[in-house]
Amino acid sequence: MTDLLKDMTSGDDARSDGPFDESEAVFEGINRVDLGGLLIAVPQGVEIQVQADQASGRITALTLKDGNSGMQIHPYAARKSGGMWDEVRTQIIKSINEAGGLVEEVPGPWGAELNAQIQAQGENPGLQPARFVGIDGPRWFLRAVFLGQGARDQAAAKRLTDCLRSAVVVRGTTAMAPGTPIVLTLPKQDEKSAEVSDRELPNPFERGPEITETR
């Protein structure tokens, strides 16, 4: 199965329909919410929930919520050579197994992804479904985690998947170590394209395993 997953379409070919680098994206006619390092089209009815530092305006956690489905998303700096998702996948599998969860590697639209049962914390502890997707771009890496109903039901996750495909990563030219989060910021006050809620994310929309730098 591992060899099959490695042979699947990856890299720029897998991203032909998005997500995009800022150098590749079509901006005309597409209304995206500007979150600094990430631009994303959010349809009516999909809510953006964030945790942010009020002093700096920097977003520390970003979730899109559509009914009983959620998607956490964050861009990171990566090496020019790519391949970040292969390393991050190994880290996630180890983290989930050590925490007493379950995880399997399966094929997906962007290549290998992970279907998991992760240990949730808070008021409703226990195993919760999660689907981890990783997408390598030019000097950046995008991680998305589907939660709730959308973690297992692709129909329930369709609008969130469309949001992910619409995303444009704005990495910038600053030198950054691989695995460094690309800064996300709250939209400008006059941004009207989507409702942005600055509050604690409800269970099961918890942050997934973090990325650590591998050199």
C-alpha atoms as a printed R data frame, in Angstrom:
    type eleno elety resid chain resno       x      y       z
1   ATOM     1    CA   MET     A     1   0.000  0.000   0.000
2   ATOM     2    CA   THR     A     2   2.825  2.416   0.826
3   ATOM     3    CA   ASP     A     3   4.411  2.018  -2.635
4   ATOM     4    CA   LEU     A     4   1.035  2.563  -4.278
5   ATOM     5    CA   LEU     A     5   0.494  5.760  -2.303
6   ATOM     6    CA   LYS     A     6   3.931  7.064  -3.285
7   ATOM     7    CA   ASP     A     7   3.137  6.461  -6.967
8   ATOM     8    CA   MET     A     8  -0.051  8.511  -6.820
9   ATOM     9    CA   THR     A     9  -0.210 12.011  -8.318
10  ATOM    10    CA   SER     A    10   1.552 14.506  -6.110
11  ATOM    11    CA   GLY     A    11   3.214 17.918  -6.154
12  ATOM    12    CA   ASP     A    12   2.086 20.506  -8.679
13  ATOM    13    CA   ASP     A    13  -0.038 18.001 -10.653
14  ATOM    14    CA   ALA     A    14  -2.092 17.196  -7.549
15  ATOM    15    CA   ARG     A    15  -2.614 20.929  -7.030
16  ATOM    16    CA   SER     A    16  -3.834 21.671 -10.567
17  ATOM    17    CA   ASP     A    17  -7.269 22.505  -9.105
18  ATOM    18    CA   GLY     A    18  -5.858 24.055  -5.912
19  ATOM    19    CA   PRO     A    19  -4.761 24.996  -3.407
20  ATOM    20    CA   PHE     A    20  -2.517 27.519  -5.109
21  ATOM    21    CA   ASP     A    21   0.631 29.506  -4.604
22  ATOM    22    CA   GLU     A    22   0.107 33.247  -4.954
23  ATOM    23    CA   SER     A    23   2.112 33.108  -8.200
24  ATOM    24    CA   GLU     A    24  -0.380 30.609  -9.670
25  ATOM    25    CA   ALA     A    25  -3.754 31.818  -8.455
26  ATOM    26    CA   VAL     A    26  -6.542 33.415 -10.470
27  ATOM    27    CA   PHE     A    27  -7.901 36.327  -8.453
28  ATOM    28    CA   GLU     A    28 -10.406 37.884 -10.839
29  ATOM    29    CA   GLY     A    29 -13.985 36.899 -10.058
30  ATOM    30    CA   ILE     A    30 -13.097 34.930  -6.908
31  ATOM    31    CA   ASN     A    31 -13.842 36.531  -3.561
32  ATOM    32    CA   ARG     A    32 -11.449 35.224  -0.911
33  ATOM    33    CA   VAL     A    33 -11.107 36.149   2.757
34  ATOM    34    CA   ASP     A    34  -7.672 37.702   3.331
35  ATOM    35    CA   LEU     A    35  -6.003 36.086   6.341
36  ATOM    36    CA   GLY     A    36  -2.535 37.366   5.570
37  ATOM    37    CA   GLY     A    37  -0.553 34.225   4.731
38  ATOM    38    CA   LEU     A    38  -3.685 32.507   3.449
39  ATOM    39    CA   LEU     A    39  -6.503 33.638   1.168
40  ATOM    40    CA   ILE     A    40  -9.565 31.414   1.105
41  ATOM    41    CA   ALA     A    41 -12.996 31.482  -0.524
42  ATOM    42    CA   VAL     A    42 -15.707 30.826   2.068
43  ATOM    43    CA   PRO     A    43 -19.310 30.281   0.896
44  ATOM    44    CA   GLN     A    44 -22.302 31.565   2.785
45  ATOM    45    CA   GLY     A    45 -23.154 29.296   5.700
46  ATOM    46    CA   VAL     A    46 -19.560 28.223   6.366
47  ATOM    47    CA   GLU     A    47 -18.228 29.864   9.512
48  ATOM    48    CA   ILE     A    48 -14.617 30.823  10.179
49  ATOM    49    CA   GLN     A    49 -13.607 30.293  13.795
50  ATOM    50    CA   VAL     A    50 -10.256 31.514  15.061
51  ATOM    51    CA   GLN     A    51  -8.115 31.734  18.136
52  ATOM    52    CA   ALA     A    52  -6.043 34.897  17.882
53  ATOM    53    CA   ASP     A    53  -3.676 37.080  19.865
54  ATOM    54    CA   GLN     A    54  -5.671 40.265  20.288
55  ATOM    55    CA   ALA     A    55  -2.537 42.388  20.742
56  ATOM    56    CA   SER     A    56  -0.867 41.313  17.488
57  ATOM    57    CA   GLY     A    57  -3.911 40.114  15.549
58  ATOM    58    CA   ARG     A    58  -2.086 36.903  14.708
59  ATOM    59    CA   ILE     A    59  -4.210 33.776  14.351
60  ATOM    60    CA   THR     A    60  -2.997 30.770  16.352
61  ATOM    61    CA   ALA     A    61  -5.742 28.347  15.280
62  ATOM    62    CA   LEU     A    62  -8.060 28.488  12.268
63  ATOM    63    CA   THR     A    63 -11.128 26.292  11.722
64  ATOM    64    CA   LEU     A    64 -13.817 26.384   9.061
65  ATOM    65    CA   LYS     A    65 -17.095 24.910  10.284
66  ATOM    66    CA   ASP     A    66 -19.965 23.672   8.107
67  ATOM    67    CA   GLY     A    67 -22.781 22.164  10.155
68  ATOM    68    CA   ASN     A    68 -21.392 19.165  12.038
69  ATOM    69    CA   SER     A    69 -18.158 19.173  10.023
70  ATOM    70    CA   GLY     A    70 -15.005 21.158  10.627
71  ATOM    71    CA   MET     A    71 -11.654 21.689   8.937
72  ATOM    72    CA   GLN     A    72  -8.555 23.018  10.656
73  ATOM    73    CA   ILE     A    73  -6.053 24.516   8.242
74  ATOM    74    CA   HIS     A    74  -2.622 26.109   8.509
75  ATOM    75    CA   PRO     A    75   0.250 26.824   6.097
76  ATOM    76    CA   TYR     A    76   3.905 26.219   6.979
77  ATOM    77    CA   ALA     A    77   7.227 27.084   5.385
78  ATOM    78    CA   ALA     A    78   8.948 24.182   3.636
79  ATOM    79    CA   ARG     A    79  12.131 23.330   1.786
80  ATOM    80    CA   LYS     A    80  12.491 24.018  -1.927
81  ATOM    81    CA   SER     A    81  12.909 20.288  -2.472
82  ATOM    82    CA   GLY     A    82   9.415 19.595  -1.080
83  ATOM    83    CA   GLY     A    83   8.447 16.295   0.499
84  ATOM    84    CA   MET     A    84   7.310 17.848   3.781
85  ATOM    85    CA   TRP     A    85   4.117 15.800   3.935
86  ATOM    86    CA   ASP     A    86   6.046 12.517   3.901
87  ATOM    87    CA   GLU     A    87   7.883 13.599   7.054
88  ATOM    88    CA   VAL     A    88   4.873 15.157   8.764
89  ATOM    89    CA   ARG     A    89   2.746 12.074   8.103
90  ATOM    90    CA   THR     A    90   5.281  9.953   9.989
91  ATOM    91    CA   GLN     A    91   5.193 12.379  12.920
92  ATOM    92    CA   ILE     A    92   1.387 12.378  13.029
93  ATOM    93    CA   ILE     A    93   1.175  8.573  12.924
94  ATOM    94    CA   LYS     A    94   3.655  8.310  15.803
95  ATOM    95    CA   SER     A    95   1.840 10.980  17.837
96  ATOM    96    CA   ILE     A    96  -1.570  9.353  17.405
97  ATOM    97    CA   ASN     A    97  -0.291  5.864  18.222
98  ATOM    98    CA   GLU     A    98   1.506  7.090  21.349
99  ATOM    99    CA   ALA     A    99  -1.693  8.830  22.510
100 ATOM   100    CA   GLY     A   100  -3.713  5.615  22.194
101 ATOM   101    CA   GLY     A   101  -5.488  6.506  18.955
102 ATOM   102    CA   LEU     A   102  -5.876  4.627  15.681
103 ATOM   103    CA   VAL     A   103  -4.587  5.650  12.260
104 ATOM   104    CA   GLU     A   104  -4.303  4.237   8.740
105 ATOM   105    CA   GLU     A   105  -2.767  5.615   5.541
106 ATOM   106    CA   VAL     A   106  -5.161  5.784   2.576
107 ATOM   107    CA   PRO     A   107  -5.163  7.345  -0.919
108 ATOM   108    CA   GLY     A   108  -6.849 10.735  -1.374
109 ATOM   109    CA   PRO     A   109  -7.203 13.491  -3.989
110 ATOM   110    CA   TRP     A   110  -3.820 15.024  -3.060
111 ATOM   111    CA   GLY     A   111  -2.026 11.712  -2.554
112 ATOM   112    CA   ALA     A   112  -1.567  9.833   0.711
113 ATOM   113    CA   GLU     A   113  -3.674 10.976   3.650
114 ATOM   114    CA   LEU     A   114  -4.516  9.646   7.097
115 ATOM   115    CA   ASN     A   115  -7.804  8.388   8.487
116 ATOM   116    CA   ALA     A   116  -7.604  8.381  12.254
117 ATOM   117    CA   GLN     A   117  -9.392  8.057  15.547
118 ATOM   118    CA   ILE     A   118  -7.746 10.570  17.888
119 ATOM   119    CA   GLN     A   119  -8.028 11.008  21.634
120 ATOM   120    CA   ALA     A   120 -10.196 14.080  22.220
121 ATOM   121    CA   GLN     A   121  -9.867 16.105  25.385
122 ATOM   122    CA   GLY     A   122 -12.155 18.425  27.279
123 ATOM   123    CA   GLU     A   123 -15.759 17.732  28.221
124 ATOM   124    CA   ASN     A   124 -16.174 14.789  25.818
125 ATOM   125    CA   PRO     A   125 -13.033 12.638  26.027
126 ATOM   126    CA   GLY     A   126 -12.652  9.530  23.906
127 ATOM   127    CA   LEU     A   127 -11.835  8.643  20.334
128 ATOM   128    CA   GLN     A   128 -13.006 11.086  17.667
129 ATOM   129    CA   PRO     A   129 -12.657 10.686  13.877
130 ATOM   130    CA   ALA     A   130 -10.153 12.849  12.037
131 ATOM   131    CA   ARG     A   131  -8.826 12.957   8.468
132 ATOM   132    CA   PHE     A   132  -5.380 14.469   7.902
133 ATOM   133    CA   VAL     A   133  -4.510 15.937   4.506
134 ATOM   134    CA   GLY     A   134  -1.118 17.355   3.539
135 ATOM   135    CA   ILE     A   135  -0.311 19.341   0.410
136 ATOM   136    CA   ASP     A   136   3.206 20.318  -0.679
137 ATOM   137    CA   GLY     A   137   3.605 23.596  -2.551
138 ATOM   138    CA   PRO     A   138   6.554 25.727  -3.692
139 ATOM   139    CA   ARG     A   139   8.451 26.422  -0.427
140 ATOM   140    CA   TRP     A   140   5.300 25.877   1.616
141 ATOM   141    CA   PHE     A   141   3.263 23.043   3.050
142 ATOM   142    CA   LEU     A   142  -0.446 23.119   3.836
143 ATOM   143    CA   ARG     A   143  -1.981 20.859   6.471
144 ATOM   144    CA   ALA     A   144  -5.733 20.354   6.808
145 ATOM   145    CA   VAL     A   145  -7.563 18.233   9.379
146 ATOM   146    CA   PHE     A   146 -11.200 17.311   8.743
147 ATOM   147    CA   LEU     A   147 -13.193 16.706  11.932
148 ATOM   148    CA   GLY     A   148 -16.707 15.752  12.939
149 ATOM   149    CA   GLN     A   149 -19.027 14.321  10.284
150 ATOM   150    CA   GLY     A   150 -16.764 15.488   7.473
151 ATOM   151    CA   ALA     A   151 -13.917 13.300   8.714
152 ATOM   152    CA   ARG     A   152 -15.662 10.226   7.333
153 ATOM   153    CA   ASP     A   153 -18.427 11.516   5.054
154 ATOM   154    CA   GLN     A   154 -16.984 13.137   1.919
155 ATOM   155    CA   ALA     A   155 -20.389 14.518   0.973
156 ATOM   156    CA   ALA     A   156 -20.582 16.304   4.330
157 ATOM   157    CA   ALA     A   157 -17.062 17.649   3.766
158 ATOM   158    CA   LYS     A   158 -17.624 18.824   0.174
159 ATOM   159    CA   ARG     A   159 -17.943 22.532   0.874
160 ATOM   160    CA   LEU     A   160 -14.947 22.438   3.193
161 ATOM   161    CA   THR     A   161 -12.952 20.580   0.527
162 ATOM   162    CA   ASP     A   162 -13.944 23.273  -1.980
163 ATOM   163    CA   CYS     A   163 -12.659 25.892   0.486
164 ATOM   164    CA   LEU     A   164  -9.353 24.037   0.713
165 ATOM   165    CA   ARG     A   165  -9.064 23.906  -3.087
166 ATOM   166    CA   SER     A   166  -9.718 27.647  -3.277
167 ATOM   167    CA   ALA     A   167  -6.901 28.482  -0.840
168 ATOM   168    CA   VAL     A   168  -3.986 30.659  -1.913
169 ATOM   169    CA   VAL     A   169  -0.816 30.499   0.186
170 ATOM   170    CA   VAL     A   170   1.091 33.788   0.466
171 ATOM   171    CA   ARG     A   171   4.456 32.661   1.794
172 ATOM   172    CA   GLY     A   172   6.463 35.774   1.033
173 ATOM   173    CA   THR     A   173  10.209 35.892   0.369
174 ATOM   174    CA   THR     A   174  11.514 35.931   3.940
175 ATOM   175    CA   ALA     A   175  13.853 33.078   4.872
176 ATOM   176    CA   MET     A   176  12.001 30.652   7.165
177 ATOM   177    CA   ALA     A   177  13.025 27.329   8.669
178 ATOM   178    CA   PRO     A   178  11.020 24.337   7.410
179 ATOM   179    CA   GLY     A   179   8.004 23.767   9.646
180 ATOM   180    CA   THR     A   180   7.703 27.416  10.691
181 ATOM   181    CA   PRO     A   181   4.027 28.512  10.632
182 ATOM   182    CA   ILE     A   182   3.255 31.114   7.979
183 ATOM   183    CA   VAL     A   183   1.707 34.047   9.820
184 ATOM   184    CA   LEU     A   184  -2.083 34.339   9.599
185 ATOM   185    CA   THR     A   185  -3.847 37.539  10.663
186 ATOM   186    CA   LEU     A   186  -7.414 38.619  11.272
187 ATOM   187    CA   PRO     A   187  -9.213 40.144   8.248
188 ATOM   188    CA   LYS     A   188  -9.475 43.892   7.943
189 ATOM   189    CA   GLN     A   189 -12.490 45.468   9.618
190 ATOM   190    CA   ASP     A   190 -14.144 46.149   6.270
191 ATOM   191    CA   GLU     A   191 -13.938 42.487   5.188
192 ATOM   192    CA   LYS     A   192 -17.539 41.403   4.500
193 ATOM   193    CA   SER     A   193 -17.144 38.149   2.585
194 ATOM   194    CA   ALA     A   194 -17.505 35.832   5.593
195 ATOM   195    CA   GLU     A   195 -18.313 35.832   9.277
196 ATOM   196    CA   VAL     A   196 -15.201 35.426  11.415
197 ATOM   197    CA   SER     A   197 -15.736 34.324  14.999
198 ATOM   198    CA   ASP     A   198 -12.890 34.897  17.466
199 ATOM   199    CA   ARG     A   199 -13.559 32.370  20.213
200 ATOM   200    CA   GLU     A   200 -12.487 29.061  21.675
201 ATOM   201    CA   LEU     A   201 -13.038 26.194  19.260
202 ATOM   202    CA   PRO     A   202 -15.684 23.726  20.515
203 ATOM   203    CA   ASN     A   203 -14.983 20.029  20.932
204 ATOM   204    CA   PRO     A   204 -14.339 18.015  18.741
205 ATOM   205    CA   PHE     A   205 -12.734 20.871  16.799
206 ATOM   206    CA   GLU     A   206  -9.444 20.625  18.667
207 ATOM   207    CA   ARG     A   207  -5.984 21.324  17.316
208 ATOM   208    CA   GLY     A   208  -4.338 18.289  15.781
209 ATOM   209    CA   PRO     A   209  -0.769 17.062  16.260
210 ATOM   210    CA   GLU     A   210   1.763 19.833  15.683
211 ATOM   211    CA   ILE     A   211   4.531 19.943  13.119
212 ATOM   212    CA   THR     A   212   8.113 19.856  14.355
213 ATOM   213    CA   GLU     A   213  11.039 20.769  12.155
214 ATOM   214    CA   THR     A   214  13.008 17.897  10.642
215 ATOM   215    CA   ARG     A   215  16.357 18.723   9.060
